[in-house]
């Protein structure tokens, strides 16, 4: 599927497009595989939130993946994802430049029933 096809599936025009990428933080072929898709997504106005998982994550690569480098999330173990879940949810639900944006109109609920 192309980036255009993915972003048009049941796309709500009032909601921002957000892609969360969970990775070990090392691409096999950055220029061939990642850069064209990354460029197309960013050009389309998509927010990209990378989550690098393992202690050998390439932090520079994660920051380059992110729409905003400060939004890259780096964790060493799967258990650490629970700590970062509220931050990730908040980043994914931030109002964007889309008029009438309601990306997270229903909120996100964690296992304890907390909505954030």
Biopython code that builds the backbone (N, CA, C, O; Angstrom):
import numpy as np
from Bio.PDB.StructureBuilder import StructureBuilder

atoms = [
    (1, "UNK", "N", (0.822, -1.185, 0.000)),
    (1, "UNK", "CA", (0.000, 0.000, 0.000)),
    (1, "UNK", "C", (0.867, 1.250, 0.000)),
    (1, "UNK", "O", (1.920, 1.289, 0.637)),
    (2, "UNK", "N", (0.423, 2.252, -0.708)),
    (2, "UNK", "CA", (1.167, 3.507, -0.727)),
    (2, "UNK", "C", (0.762, 4.360, 0.471)),
    (2, "UNK", "O", (-0.244, 4.095, 1.129)),
    (3, "UNK", "N", (1.560, 5.383, 0.740)),
    (3, "UNK", "CA", (1.260, 6.313, 1.824)),
    (3, "UNK", "C", (-0.108, 6.941, 1.605)),
    (3, "UNK", "O", (-0.880, 7.078, 2.554)),
    (4, "UNK", "N", (-0.417, 7.322, 0.385)),
    (4, "UNK", "CA", (-1.709, 7.938, 0.069)),
    (4, "UNK", "C", (-2.850, 6.992, 0.382)),
    (4, "UNK", "O", (-3.864, 7.414, 0.939)),
    (5, "UNK", "N", (-2.708, 5.726, 0.039)),
    (5, "UNK", "CA", (-3.755, 4.743, 0.314)),
    (5, "UNK", "C", (-3.961, 4.547, 1.818)),
    (5, "UNK", "O", (-5.093, 4.460, 2.293)),
    (6, "UNK", "N", (-2.869, 4.481, 2.546)),
    (6, "UNK", "CA", (-2.957, 4.285, 3.985)),
    (6, "UNK", "C", (-3.656, 5.474, 4.641)),
    (6, "UNK", "O", (-4.529, 5.292, 5.491)),
    (7, "UNK", "N", (-3.277, 6.679, 4.252)),
    (7, "UNK", "CA", (-3.831, 7.867, 4.890)),
    (7, "UNK", "C", (-5.258, 8.170, 4.460)),
    (7, "UNK", "O", (-5.919, 9.002, 5.082)),
    (8, "UNK", "N", (-5.750, 7.519, 3.414)),
    (8, "UNK", "CA", (-7.114, 7.793, 2.974)),
    (8, "UNK", "C", (-8.120, 6.759, 3.486)),
    (8, "UNK", "O", (-9.322, 6.927, 3.281)),
    (9, "UNK", "N", (-7.662, 5.707, 4.139)),
    (9, "UNK", "CA", (-8.566, 4.686, 4.670)),
    (9, "UNK", "C", (-9.403, 5.265, 5.801)),
    (9, "UNK", "O", (-8.868, 5.625, 6.850)),
    (10, "UNK", "N", (-10.705, 5.355, 5.598)),
    (10, "UNK", "CA", (-11.616, 5.878, 6.625)),
    (10, "UNK", "C", (-11.096, 7.146, 7.285)),
    (10, "UNK", "O", (-11.272, 7.345, 8.487)),
    (11, "UNK", "N", (-10.468, 7.983, 6.513)),
    (11, "UNK", "CA", (-9.882, 9.202, 7.044)),
    (11, "UNK", "C", (-10.965, 10.219, 7.373)),
    (11, "UNK", "O", (-11.782, 10.566, 6.520)),
    (12, "UNK", "N", (-10.967, 10.697, 8.621)),
    (12, "UNK", "CA", (-11.877, 11.754, 9.027)),
    (12, "UNK", "C", (-11.198, 13.089, 8.748)),
    (12, "UNK", "O", (-10.126, 13.349, 9.294)),
    (13, "UNK", "N", (-11.786, 13.941, 7.917)),
    (13, "UNK", "CA", (-11.135, 15.205, 7.562)),
    (13, "UNK", "C", (-10.923, 16.127, 8.754)),
    (13, "UNK", "O", (-10.045, 16.989, 8.708)),
    (14, "UNK", "N", (-11.709, 15.968, 9.829)),
    (14, "UNK", "CA", (-11.553, 16.845, 10.991)),
    (14, "UNK", "C", (-10.470, 16.358, 11.952)),
    (14, "UNK", "O", (-10.173, 17.035, 12.936)),
    (15, "UNK", "N", (-9.874, 15.192, 11.682)),
    (15, "UNK", "CA", (-8.861, 14.630, 12.573)),
    (15, "UNK", "C", (-7.487, 14.658, 11.904)),
    (15, "UNK", "O", (-7.358, 14.481, 10.693)),
    (16, "UNK", "N", (-6.483, 14.881, 12.720)),
    (16, "UNK", "CA", (-5.107, 14.872, 12.223)),
    (16, "UNK", "C", (-4.646, 13.436, 12.008)),
    (16, "UNK", "O", (-5.086, 12.518, 12.701)),
    (17, "UNK", "N", (-3.755, 13.256, 11.038)),
    (17, "UNK", "CA", (-3.156, 11.945, 10.804)),
    (17, "UNK", "C", (-1.928, 11.804, 11.698)),
    (17, "UNK", "O", (-1.054, 12.671, 11.706)),
    (18, "UNK", "N", (-1.870, 10.716, 12.442)),
    (18, "UNK", "CA", (-0.753, 10.435, 13.339)),
    (18, "UNK", "C", (-0.292, 9.013, 13.077)),
    (18, "UNK", "O", (-1.109, 8.094, 13.018)),
    (19, "UNK", "N", (1.011, 8.825, 12.920)),
    (19, "UNK", "CA", (1.601, 7.506, 12.748)),
    (19, "UNK", "C", (2.548, 7.267, 13.920)),
    (19, "UNK", "O", (3.452, 8.063, 14.171)),
    (20, "UNK", "N", (2.332, 6.163, 14.635)),
    (20, "UNK", "CA", (3.222, 5.774, 15.724)),
    (20, "UNK", "C", (4.065, 4.612, 15.215)),
    (20, "UNK", "O", (3.540, 3.571, 14.818)),
    (21, "UNK", "N", (5.374, 4.804, 15.233)),
    (21, "UNK", "CA", (6.315, 3.803, 14.729)),
    (21, "UNK", "C", (7.038, 3.191, 15.920)),
    (21, "UNK", "O", (7.751, 3.892, 16.639)),
    (22, "UNK", "N", (6.863, 1.892, 16.135)),
    (22, "UNK", "CA", (7.589, 1.192, 17.194)),
    (22, "UNK", "C", (8.680, 0.381, 16.514)),
    (22, "UNK", "O", (8.406, -0.434, 15.633)),
    (23, "UNK", "N", (9.918, 0.611, 16.931)),
    (23, "UNK", "CA", (11.057, 0.018, 16.238)),
    (23, "UNK", "C", (12.196, -0.279, 17.200)),
    (23, "UNK", "O", (12.233, 0.241, 18.315)),
    (24, "UNK", "N", (13.122, -1.117, 16.758)),
    (24, "UNK", "CA", (14.332, -1.363, 17.536)),
    (24, "UNK", "C", (15.341, -0.235, 17.328)),
    (24, "UNK", "O", (16.402, -0.226, 17.951)),
    (25, "UNK", "N", (15.015, 0.702, 16.465)),
    (25, "UNK", "CA", (15.829, 1.901, 16.317)),
    (25, "UNK", "C", (16.958, 1.804, 15.332)),
    (25, "UNK", "O", (17.844, 2.657, 15.330)),
    (26, "UNK", "N", (16.956, 0.794, 14.495)),
    (26, "UNK", "CA", (18.001, 0.648, 13.486)),
    (26, "UNK", "C", (17.372, 0.205, 12.172)),
    (26, "UNK", "O", (16.892, -0.923, 12.055)),
    (27, "UNK", "N", (17.375, 1.096, 11.184)),
    (27, "UNK", "CA", (16.832, 0.705, 9.890)),
    (27, "UNK", "C", (17.886, -0.047, 9.105)),
    (27, "UNK", "O", (19.085, 0.172, 9.273)),
    (28, "UNK", "N", (17.427, -0.924, 8.257)),
    (28, "UNK", "CA", (18.351, -1.696, 7.423)),
    (28, "UNK", "C", (18.782, -0.908, 6.196)),
    (28, "UNK", "O", (19.919, -1.037, 5.742)),
    (29, "UNK", "N", (17.892, -0.101, 5.663)),
    (29, "UNK", "CA", (18.238, 0.696, 4.495)),
    (29, "UNK", "C", (17.472, 2.013, 4.557)),
    (29, "UNK", "O", (16.388, 2.141, 3.988)),
    (30, "UNK", "N", (18.038, 2.972, 5.241)),
    (30, "UNK", "CA", (17.394, 4.271, 5.480)),
    (30, "UNK", "C", (17.000, 4.952, 4.172)),
    (30, "UNK", "O", (15.842, 5.337, 4.010)),
    (31, "UNK", "N", (17.928, 5.106, 3.245)),
    (31, "UNK", "CA", (17.661, 5.859, 2.011)),
    (31, "UNK", "C", (16.647, 5.182, 1.102)),
    (31, "UNK", "O", (15.837, 5.862, 0.472)),
    (32, "UNK", "N", (16.675, 3.865, 1.022)),
    (32, "UNK", "CA", (15.765, 3.156, 0.123)),
    (32, "UNK", "C", (14.392, 2.911, 0.744)),
    (32, "UNK", "O", (13.369, 3.101, 0.085)),
    (33, "UNK", "N", (14.366, 2.490, 2.009)),
    (33, "UNK", "CA", (13.115, 2.044, 2.624)),
    (33, "UNK", "C", (12.403, 3.107, 3.452)),
    (33, "UNK", "O", (11.179, 3.222, 3.390)),
    (34, "UNK", "N", (13.143, 3.868, 4.212)),
    (34, "UNK", "CA", (12.528, 4.767, 5.189)),
    (34, "UNK", "C", (12.348, 6.184, 4.665)),
    (34, "UNK", "O", (11.265, 6.757, 4.783)),
    (35, "UNK", "N", (13.384, 6.743, 4.096)),
    (35, "UNK", "CA", (13.351, 8.156, 3.701)),
    (35, "UNK", "C", (12.210, 8.508, 2.745)),
    (35, "UNK", "O", (11.566, 9.536, 2.955)),
    (36, "UNK", "N", (11.922, 7.712, 1.703)),
    (36, "UNK", "CA", (10.812, 8.082, 0.814)),
    (36, "UNK", "C", (9.451, 8.099, 1.526)),
    (36, "UNK", "O", (8.634, 8.987, 1.285)),
    (37, "UNK", "N", (9.213, 7.124, 2.396)),
    (37, "UNK", "CA", (7.942, 7.068, 3.122)),
    (37, "UNK", "C", (7.872, 8.209, 4.135)),
    (37, "UNK", "O", (6.843, 8.873, 4.262)),
    (38, "UNK", "N", (8.958, 8.428, 4.845)),
    (38, "UNK", "CA", (9.029, 9.500, 5.823)),
    (38, "UNK", "C", (8.767, 10.856, 5.176)),
    (38, "UNK", "O", (8.011, 11.669, 5.707)),
    (39, "UNK", "N", (9.385, 11.088, 4.047)),
    (39, "UNK", "CA", (9.202, 12.346, 3.325)),
    (39, "UNK", "C", (7.751, 12.510, 2.882)),
    (39, "UNK", "O", (7.176, 13.589, 3.027)),
    (40, "UNK", "N", (7.159, 11.452, 2.345)),
    (40, "UNK", "CA", (5.766, 11.520, 1.884)),
    (40, "UNK", "C", (4.818, 11.786, 3.048)),
    (40, "UNK", "O", (3.899, 12.596, 2.921)),
    (41, "UNK", "N", (5.028, 11.120, 4.176)),
    (41, "UNK", "CA", (4.168, 11.331, 5.338)),
    (41, "UNK", "C", (4.282, 12.756, 5.864)),
    (41, "UNK", "O", (3.273, 13.406, 6.136)),
    (42, "UNK", "N", (5.499, 13.231, 6.003)),
    (42, "UNK", "CA", (5.698, 14.594, 6.512)),
    (42, "UNK", "C", (5.135, 15.626, 5.545)),
    (42, "UNK", "O", (4.551, 16.620, 5.975)),
    (43, "UNK", "N", (5.303, 15.403, 4.247)),
    (43, "UNK", "CA", (4.757, 16.320, 3.238)),
    (43, "UNK", "C", (3.231, 16.348, 3.319)),
    (43, "UNK", "O", (2.616, 17.388, 3.085)),
    (44, "UNK", "N", (2.623, 15.213, 3.648)),
    (44, "UNK", "CA", (1.166, 15.123, 3.765)),
    (44, "UNK", "C", (0.658, 15.735, 5.076)),
    (44, "UNK", "O", (-0.550, 15.800, 5.303)),
    (45, "UNK", "N", (1.581, 16.183, 5.938)),
    (45, "UNK", "CA", (1.175, 16.800, 7.199)),
    (45, "UNK", "C", (0.939, 15.814, 8.325)),
    (45, "UNK", "O", (0.332, 16.159, 9.339)),
    (46, "UNK", "N", (1.408, 14.601, 8.156)),
    (46, "UNK", "CA", (1.225, 13.559, 9.166)),
    (46, "UNK", "C", (2.206, 13.761, 10.318)),
    (46, "UNK", "O", (3.379, 14.065, 10.103)),
    (47, "UNK", "N", (1.716, 13.592, 11.529)),
    (47, "UNK", "CA", (2.577, 13.629, 12.704)),
    (47, "UNK", "C", (3.155, 12.235, 12.902)),
    (47, "UNK", "O", (2.416, 11.252, 12.956)),
    (48, "UNK", "N", (4.473, 12.150, 13.009)),
    (48, "UNK", "CA", (5.150, 10.865, 13.190)),
    (48, "UNK", "C", (5.753, 10.834, 14.587)),
    (48, "UNK", "O", (6.548, 11.698, 14.958)),
    (49, "UNK", "N", (5.358, 9.822, 15.353)),
    (49, "UNK", "CA", (5.832, 9.646, 16.723)),
    (49, "UNK", "C", (6.571, 8.319, 16.825)),
    (49, "UNK", "O", (5.937, 7.268, 16.923)),
    (50, "UNK", "N", (7.904, 8.349, 16.803)),
    (50, "UNK", "CA", (8.650, 7.093, 16.901)),
    (50, "UNK", "C", (8.874, 6.669, 18.352)),
    (50, "UNK", "O", (9.117, 7.493, 19.233)),
    (51, "UNK", "N", (8.785, 5.370, 18.566)),
    (51, "UNK", "CA", (9.086, 4.783, 19.866)),
    (51, "UNK", "C", (10.207, 3.779, 19.629)),
    (51, "UNK", "O", (9.999, 2.739, 19.005)),
    (52, "UNK", "N", (11.386, 4.096, 20.129)),
    (52, "UNK", "CA", (12.532, 3.204, 20.004)),
    (52, "UNK", "C", (12.605, 2.304, 21.217)),
    (52, "UNK", "O", (12.595, 2.776, 22.354)),
    (53, "UNK", "N", (12.677, 1.006, 20.974)),
    (53, "UNK", "CA", (12.620, 0.026, 22.060)),
    (53, "UNK", "C", (13.855, -0.865, 22.037)),
    (53, "UNK", "O", (14.025, -1.632, 21.089)),
    (54, "UNK", "N", (14.679, -0.798, 22.990)),
    (54, "UNK", "CA", (15.873, -1.589, 23.318)),
    (54, "UNK", "C", (16.941, -0.623, 23.785)),
    (54, "UNK", "O", (16.825, 0.589, 23.605)),
    (55, "UNK", "N", (17.968, -1.166, 24.379)),
    (55, "UNK", "CA", (19.052, -0.318, 24.868)),
    (55, "UNK", "C", (20.050, 0.043, 23.770)),
    (55, "UNK", "O", (21.023, 0.752, 24.028)),
    (56, "UNK", "N", (19.820, -0.435, 22.556)),
    (56, "UNK", "CA", (20.733, -0.099, 21.458)),
    (56, "UNK", "C", (20.052, 0.782, 20.408)),
    (56, "UNK", "O", (20.450, 0.796, 19.243)),
    (57, "UNK", "N", (19.022, 1.517, 20.835)),
    (57, "UNK", "CA", (18.292, 2.400, 19.925)),
    (57, "UNK", "C", (19.229, 3.494, 19.407)),
    (57, "UNK", "O", (20.033, 4.056, 20.151)),
    (58, "UNK", "N", (19.100, 3.772, 18.128)),
    (58, "UNK", "CA", (19.836, 4.871, 17.515)),
    (58, "UNK", "C", (19.019, 6.143, 17.743)),
    (58, "UNK", "O", (18.090, 6.434, 16.989)),
    (59, "UNK", "N", (19.372, 6.900, 18.792)),
    (59, "UNK", "CA", (18.619, 8.101, 19.169)),
    (59, "UNK", "C", (18.542, 9.131, 18.057)),
    (59, "UNK", "O", (17.503, 9.762, 17.865)),
    (60, "UNK", "N", (19.633, 9.304, 17.324)),
    (60, "UNK", "CA", (19.643, 10.281, 16.225)),
    (60, "UNK", "C", (18.639, 9.869, 15.149)),
    (60, "UNK", "O", (17.942, 10.720, 14.594)),
    (61, "UNK", "N", (18.561, 8.588, 14.855)),
    (61, "UNK", "CA", (17.618, 8.086, 13.861)),
    (61, "UNK", "C", (16.176, 8.292, 14.337)),
    (61, "UNK", "O", (15.309, 8.660, 13.544)),
    (62, "UNK", "N", (15.919, 8.058, 15.617)),
    (62, "UNK", "CA", (14.574, 8.249, 16.161)),
    (62, "UNK", "C", (14.153, 9.715, 16.066)),
    (62, "UNK", "O", (13.014, 10.018, 15.712)),
    (63, "UNK", "N", (15.078, 10.619, 16.385)),
    (63, "UNK", "CA", (14.756, 12.050, 16.300)),
    (63, "UNK", "C", (14.524, 12.480, 14.861)),
    (63, "UNK", "O", (13.705, 13.363, 14.605)),
    (64, "UNK", "N", (15.233, 11.871, 13.919)),
    (64, "UNK", "CA", (15.039, 12.198, 12.505)),
    (64, "UNK", "C", (13.696, 11.643, 12.004)),
    (64, "UNK", "O", (13.067, 12.251, 11.137)),
    (65, "UNK", "N", (13.261, 10.523, 12.528)),
    (65, "UNK", "CA", (11.967, 9.965, 12.166)),
    (65, "UNK", "C", (10.824, 10.872, 12.617)),
    (65, "UNK", "O", (9.836, 11.039, 11.903)),
    (66, "UNK", "N", (10.966, 11.450, 13.797)),
    (66, "UNK", "CA", (9.890, 12.230, 14.407)),
    (66, "UNK", "C", (9.618, 13.523, 13.648)),
    (66, "UNK", "O", (10.527, 14.148, 13.101)),
    (67, "UNK", "N", (8.347, 13.906, 13.629)),
    (67, "UNK", "CA", (7.987, 15.206, 13.072)),
    (67, "UNK", "C", (8.657, 16.299, 13.887)),
    (67, "UNK", "O", (9.199, 17.254, 13.330)),
    (68, "UNK", "N", (8.619, 16.160, 15.198)),
    (68, "UNK", "CA", (9.310, 17.064, 16.115)),
    (68, "UNK", "C", (10.338, 16.213, 16.862)),
    (68, "UNK", "O", (9.954, 15.317, 17.614)),
    (69, "UNK", "N", (11.636, 16.470, 16.673)),
    (69, "UNK", "CA", (12.661, 15.617, 17.293)),
    (69, "UNK", "C", (12.491, 15.408, 18.794)),
    (69, "UNK", "O", (12.863, 14.355, 19.312)),
    (70, "UNK", "N", (11.941, 16.385, 19.498)),
    (70, "UNK", "CA", (11.745, 16.256, 20.943)),
    (70, "UNK", "C", (10.675, 15.219, 21.286)),
    (70, "UNK", "O", (10.572, 14.797, 22.437)),
    (71, "UNK", "N", (9.886, 14.809, 20.307)),
    (71, "UNK", "CA", (8.802, 13.848, 20.543)),
    (71, "UNK", "C", (9.228, 12.393, 20.416)),
    (71, "UNK", "O", (8.414, 11.499, 20.646)),
    (72, "UNK", "N", (10.483, 12.131, 20.055)),
    (72, "UNK", "CA", (10.957, 10.749, 19.968)),
    (72, "UNK", "C", (10.981, 10.150, 21.373)),
    (72, "UNK", "O", (11.467, 10.771, 22.319)),
    (73, "UNK", "N", (10.458, 8.958, 21.490)),
    (73, "UNK", "CA", (10.412, 8.271, 22.785)),
    (73, "UNK", "C", (11.368, 7.087, 22.724)),
    (73, "UNK", "O", (11.287, 6.247, 21.827)),
    (74, "UNK", "N", (12.273, 7.037, 23.695)),
    (74, "UNK", "CA", (13.270, 5.967, 23.754)),
    (74, "UNK", "C", (13.089, 5.213, 25.060)),
    (74, "UNK", "O", (13.143, 5.811, 26.135)),
    (75, "UNK", "N", (12.875, 3.905, 24.977)),
    (75, "UNK", "CA", (12.748, 3.072, 26.174)),
    (75, "UNK", "C", (13.653, 1.855, 26.019)),
    (75, "UNK", "O", (13.905, 1.380, 24.912)),
    (76, "UNK", "N", (14.135, 1.364, 27.159)),
    (76, "UNK", "CA", (15.060, 0.244, 27.131)),
    (76, "UNK", "C", (14.363, -1.107, 27.172)),
    (76, "UNK", "O", (14.866, -2.079, 26.607)),
    (77, "UNK", "N", (13.214, -1.182, 27.832)),
    (77, "UNK", "CA", (12.512, -2.450, 27.990)),
    (77, "UNK", "C", (11.019, -2.254, 27.737)),
    (77, "UNK", "O", (10.496, -1.149, 27.881)),
    (78, "UNK", "N", (10.349, -3.320, 27.363)),
    (78, "UNK", "CA", (8.911, -3.264, 27.092)),
    (78, "UNK", "C", (8.162, -2.724, 28.306)),
    (78, "UNK", "O", (7.196, -1.978, 28.147)),
    (79, "UNK", "N", (8.582, -3.084, 29.506)),
    (79, "UNK", "CA", (7.912, -2.623, 30.725)),
    (79, "UNK", "C", (7.940, -1.096, 30.836)),
    (79, "UNK", "O", (7.050, -0.501, 31.443)),
    (80, "UNK", "N", (8.948, -0.472, 30.259)),
    (80, "UNK", "CA", (9.061, 0.989, 30.313)),
    (80, "UNK", "C", (8.014, 1.689, 29.457)),
    (80, "UNK", "O", (7.780, 2.887, 29.622)),
    (81, "UNK", "N", (7.386, 0.960, 28.550)),
    (81, "UNK", "CA", (6.356, 1.567, 27.697)),
    (81, "UNK", "C", (5.185, 2.084, 28.527)),
    (81, "UNK", "O", (4.584, 3.101, 28.180)),
    (82, "UNK", "N", (4.857, 1.397, 29.614)),
    (82, "UNK", "CA", (3.749, 1.829, 30.466)),
    (82, "UNK", "C", (4.002, 3.223, 31.033)),
    (82, "UNK", "O", (3.074, 4.020, 31.167)),
    (83, "UNK", "N", (5.245, 3.513, 31.361)),
    (83, "UNK", "CA", (5.600, 4.825, 31.879)),
    (83, "UNK", "C", (5.431, 5.902, 30.818)),
    (83, "UNK", "O", (5.040, 7.027, 31.130)),
    (84, "UNK", "N", (5.719, 5.567, 29.584)),
    (84, "UNK", "CA", (5.656, 6.538, 28.491)),
    (84, "UNK", "C", (4.292, 6.625, 27.821)),
    (84, "UNK", "O", (4.070, 7.519, 27.005)),
    (85, "UNK", "N", (3.371, 5.720, 28.144)),
    (85, "UNK", "CA", (2.048, 5.703, 27.491)),
    (85, "UNK", "C", (1.299, 7.026, 27.612)),
    (85, "UNK", "O", (0.757, 7.493, 26.610)),
    (86, "UNK", "N", (1.239, 7.656, 28.792)),
    (86, "UNK", "CA", (0.523, 8.941, 28.858)),
    (86, "UNK", "C", (1.152, 10.015, 27.967)),
    (86, "UNK", "O", (0.443, 10.787, 27.322)),
    (87, "UNK", "N", (2.473, 10.059, 27.937)),
    (87, "UNK", "CA", (3.149, 11.038, 27.074)),
    (87, "UNK", "C", (2.833, 10.767, 25.611)),
    (87, "UNK", "O", (2.534, 11.692, 24.855)),
    (88, "UNK", "N", (2.899, 9.507, 25.211)),
    (88, "UNK", "CA", (2.607, 9.147, 23.825)),
    (88, "UNK", "C", (1.166, 9.504, 23.470)),
    (88, "UNK", "O", (0.904, 10.047, 22.397)),
    (89, "UNK", "N", (0.245, 9.202, 24.361)),
    (89, "UNK", "CA", (-1.171, 9.531, 24.110)),
    (89, "UNK", "C", (-1.362, 11.033, 23.984)),
    (89, "UNK", "O", (-2.079, 11.501, 23.100)),
    (90, "UNK", "N", (-0.723, 11.781, 24.861)),
    (90, "UNK", "CA", (-0.852, 13.242, 24.787)),
    (90, "UNK", "C", (-0.274, 13.780, 23.494)),
    (90, "UNK", "O", (-0.867, 14.662, 22.874)),
    (91, "UNK", "N", (0.867, 13.269, 23.079)),
    (91, "UNK", "CA", (1.462, 13.718, 21.820)),
    (91, "UNK", "C", (0.563, 13.367, 20.634)),
    (91, "UNK", "O", (0.400, 14.170, 19.715)),
    (92, "UNK", "N", (-0.013, 12.178, 20.657)),
    (92, "UNK", "CA", (-0.876, 11.748, 19.555)),
    (92, "UNK", "C", (-2.171, 12.551, 19.510)),
    (92, "UNK", "O", (-2.767, 12.713, 18.445)),
    (93, "UNK", "N", (-2.603, 13.049, 20.650)),
    (93, "UNK", "CA", (-3.890, 13.741, 20.726)),
    (93, "UNK", "C", (-3.781, 15.260, 20.726)),
    (93, "UNK", "O", (-4.797, 15.950, 20.814)),
    (94, "UNK", "N", (-2.582, 15.784, 20.632)),
    (94, "UNK", "CA", (-2.436, 17.241, 20.603)),
    (94, "UNK", "C", (-3.219, 17.831, 19.444)),
    (94, "UNK", "O", (-3.231, 17.269, 18.349)),
    (95, "UNK", "N", (-3.873, 18.958, 19.680)),
    (95, "UNK", "CA", (-4.551, 19.604, 18.552)),
    (95, "UNK", "C", (-3.532, 19.983, 17.478)),
    (95, "UNK", "O", (-2.443, 20.469, 17.783)),
    (96, "UNK", "N", (-3.892, 19.761, 16.257)),
    (96, "UNK", "CA", (-3.028, 20.101, 15.134)),
    (96, "UNK", "C", (-3.627, 21.294, 14.412)),
    (96, "UNK", "O", (-4.517, 21.963, 14.937)),
    (97, "UNK", "N", (-3.149, 21.552, 13.235)),
    (97, "UNK", "CA", (-3.606, 22.707, 12.480)),
    (97, "UNK", "C", (-4.863, 22.434, 11.666)),
    (97, "UNK", "O", (-5.265, 23.257, 10.844)),
    (98, "UNK", "N", (-5.486, 21.281, 11.892)),
    (98, "UNK", "CA", (-6.709, 20.948, 11.165)),
    (98, "UNK", "C", (-7.883, 21.633, 11.853)),
    (98, "UNK", "O", (-8.121, 21.380, 13.034)),
    (99, "UNK", "N", (-8.630, 22.498, 11.150)),
    (99, "UNK", "CA", (-9.774, 23.152, 11.784)),
    (99, "UNK", "C", (-10.774, 22.115, 12.291)),
    (99, "UNK", "O", (-11.100, 21.159, 11.588)),
    (100, "UNK", "N", (-11.254, 22.312, 13.514)),
    (100, "UNK", "CA", (-12.243, 21.410, 14.082)),
    (100, "UNK", "C", (-11.668, 20.074, 14.510)),
    (100, "UNK", "O", (-12.412, 19.110, 14.691)),
    (101, "UNK", "N", (-10.344, 20.000, 14.676)),
    (101, "UNK", "CA", (-9.684, 18.746, 15.025)),
    (101, "UNK", "C", (-10.287, 18.126, 16.274)),
    (101, "UNK", "O", (-10.460, 18.800, 17.290)),
    (102, "UNK", "N", (-10.607, 16.836, 16.195)),
    (102, "UNK", "CA", (-11.094, 16.076, 17.343)),
    (102, "UNK", "C", (-10.401, 14.714, 17.346)),
    (102, "UNK", "O", (-11.063, 13.682, 17.454)),
    (103, "UNK", "N", (-9.080, 14.706, 17.230)),
    (103, "UNK", "CA", (-8.344, 13.446, 17.114)),
    (103, "UNK", "C", (-8.678, 12.469, 18.225)),
    (103, "UNK", "O", (-8.832, 11.274, 17.973)),
    (104, "UNK", "N", (-8.791, 12.957, 19.445)),
    (104, "UNK", "CA", (-9.017, 12.063, 20.581)),
    (104, "UNK", "C", (-10.278, 12.491, 21.314)),
    (104, "UNK", "O", (-10.263, 12.692, 22.529)),
    (105, "UNK", "N", (-11.334, 12.624, 20.592)),
    (105, "UNK", "CA", (-12.574, 13.109, 21.183)),
    (105, "UNK", "C", (-13.093, 12.195, 22.285)),
    (105, "UNK", "O", (-13.830, 12.650, 23.160)),
    (106, "UNK", "N", (-12.731, 10.939, 22.263)),
    (106, "UNK", "CA", (-13.210, 10.005, 23.276)),
    (106, "UNK", "C", (-12.199, 9.772, 24.388)),
    (106, "UNK", "O", (-12.494, 9.066, 25.352)),
    (107, "UNK", "N", (-11.016, 10.355, 24.269)),
    (107, "UNK", "CA", (-9.982, 10.138, 25.263)),
    (107, "UNK", "C", (-9.377, 8.754, 25.138)),
    (107, "UNK", "O", (-9.835, 7.932, 24.344)),
    (108, "UNK", "N", (-8.367, 8.509, 25.912)),
    (108, "UNK", "CA", (-7.702, 7.212, 25.924)),
    (108, "UNK", "C", (-7.703, 6.730, 27.361)),
    (108, "UNK", "O", (-7.367, 7.483, 28.275)),
    (109, "UNK", "N", (-8.075, 5.493, 27.559)),
    (109, "UNK", "CA", (-8.217, 4.952, 28.901)),
    (109, "UNK", "C", (-7.142, 3.903, 29.143)),
    (109, "UNK", "O", (-6.924, 3.013, 28.320)),
    (110, "UNK", "N", (-6.464, 4.026, 30.307)),
    (110, "UNK", "CA", (-5.459, 3.011, 30.617)),
    (110, "UNK", "C", (-6.100, 1.868, 31.400)),
    (110, "UNK", "O", (-7.314, 1.864, 31.608)),
    (111, "UNK", "N", (-5.294, 0.898, 31.836)),
    (111, "UNK", "CA", (-5.832, -0.298, 32.484)),
    (111, "UNK", "C", (-6.503, 0.002, 33.823)),
    (111, "UNK", "O", (-7.279, -0.815, 34.318)),
    (112, "UNK", "N", (-6.214, 1.165, 34.416)),
    (112, "UNK", "CA", (-6.823, 1.541, 35.699)),
    (112, "UNK", "C", (-8.061, 2.419, 35.507)),
    (112, "UNK", "O", (-8.623, 2.923, 36.479)),
    (113, "UNK", "N", (-8.482, 2.600, 34.262)),
    (113, "UNK", "CA", (-9.659, 3.405, 33.999)),
    (113, "UNK", "C", (-9.378, 4.888, 33.896)),
    (113, "UNK", "O", (-10.306, 5.674, 33.702)),
    (114, "UNK", "N", (-8.129, 5.292, 34.021)),
    (114, "UNK", "CA", (-7.775, 6.705, 33.945)),
    (114, "UNK", "C", (-7.834, 7.154, 32.488)),
    (114, "UNK", "O", (-7.260, 6.514, 31.608)),
    (115, "UNK", "N", (-8.526, 8.250, 32.246)),
    (115, "UNK", "CA", (-8.597, 8.823, 30.911)),
    (115, "UNK", "C", (-7.602, 9.951, 30.828)),
    (115, "UNK", "O", (-7.565, 10.823, 31.697)),
    (116, "UNK", "N", (-6.801, 9.938, 29.794)),
    (116, "UNK", "CA", (-5.836, 11.034, 29.586)),
    (116, "UNK", "C", (-5.873, 11.446, 28.157)),
    (116, "UNK", "O", (-5.142, 12.352, 27.757)),
]
sb = StructureBuilder()
sb.init_structure("model")
sb.init_model(0)
sb.init_chain("A")
sb.init_seg("    ")
for serial, (resi, resn, name, xyz) in enumerate(atoms, 1):
    if name == "N":
        sb.init_residue(resn, " ", resi, " ")
    sb.init_atom(name, np.array(xyz, "f"), 0.0, 1.0, " ", f" {name:<3s}", serial, name[0])
structure = sb.get_structure()
